[in-house]
Amino acid sequence: MRAWLVLVPVVLVTVIGIPLQWLSVALKLPSRRWIPLVYHRLLLGMIGVRVRTVGEPASVRPLILVSNHASWLDIPVLGSRVPLGFIAKSEVAGWPGIGLLAKLQRTVFVDRGSRNATGKVNEAIAARLRDGDPVVLFAEGTSSDGNRVLPFRSALLGATRDAYGSGAPAGVQPLAIAYVGLDGVPLGRARRPMVAWYGDMDLAPHLFTILRRGGVDVEVHFAAPLTGPDRKALTTEAHRQSRAMLSRALSGRPA
């Protein structure tokens, strides 16, 4: 019953927000930046997701936020913090409903199997960075069970950073998303996959489970931005910091 009581207002807010955001994006209105911010905050409030932030997004621009990835909830969690754009695999664009919302979020879709699309993708990424908003890169290339940070792919970070072209390269800020509680009880290693969405899990059943339960506590930890020309060194350091922040958050140690 709770799932349906939550789903109805979520659908209502989504139906109202879609044409407003579509118009804002089409006309390049300032509202294209803050409508998703408001939408994600309303969405999390209705579902029952509480977000605690440690640190903050850097003010340096252009900026790439390099994050771990554990669940579809990562999108509204990060989207509720600051106006930003995402980089996602091209398959997401075709997902019913989700693809439309991703496009309205001004997501850049990357076809990793097509080299011919590289130029267009780089142009789209550069446009997002020039627009002044951070771009989120889930550098693992997939999602995990929320208990660890998978290796970051230097090729993904390198391509995203190089897309900006000439001038000062984009800054890189590591962050970690940690799901730390459920129903007011700390999540241990065994229960954390109840919130994480990964592997071959079907989206619809997992979505309804979260809607039915609610009460999710999540922490977002931001490190200081990194600079430097070596993409492999940047990737290694970003992974190290993201993994350290996740470990502290899951263990309850102070930042």
C-alpha positions, 0 to 999 in steps of 0.5 A: 500500500505504501508503494502506491501511496508514494508512486501516485504523487511521484507520477504527478510531480513527474507529469507536471515537471516534464513539460516545464523542463522540456520548455526550459531546455528547448528555450535555454531558460535559466530554469533548466538548471533548477527544475531538476534540482527541485524535482530530485528533492521532492522525489527523495522527500516523497520516497523517504530518502534522507541525504547528509552531505560532507564537504561540498562541490568545488567552485572551480569550473569546468568541473568533473565529479568522479563518483562511485555508483551503487544504485539508481538512487544515486541520480536523484541523490546527486541531482538534489545537491547542485545543478549538474549533468550526467554521463551515461551509457547509450542504452539508458536513452532507450529505457522507457520513462527513464530515458526521457528523464535523463534527456531532460536532465541534459545527460550525455549518452556515450556509446562505448562501442562506437568510435565514430560517435566520439566527436559528437559525444566530446562536443556534448560533454564540452557544451555541458562543461562550458555551461558552467554546471559540473558533470558527473562521471561514474568512473567504475563504468557500472554499479556495485553492491554499495560495499566497495568501490570498483576500479575507476577506468582512466579511459572514461575520465581521460575522454571526459576531461579531454572533451573540453578541448583547449585551455585549462583542463577541467578539474576533477573532484572525487566523491563517494555515495554511501548508503548507511541506514535503512528504517533507522537501523545502520546498514551492514555489509549483508543488508546494503544490497537491499538498497544497491541496484547492480548486476542483473537486478530488474529495475521495476521490482527494486524500485517498488521495494524502495517505494514500499520501504523508504527510510533510506539514509545516504551520505555524500562525501566530497573531497578536494578537487584534483589537478594535473595532466596525467589522467592515469595518476588522476584516476588512481588518486580519485579512486583512492580518495573515493574508496577511503571516503566510502570506507569511513562513511560505512564504518561510521568514522568521522570524516 
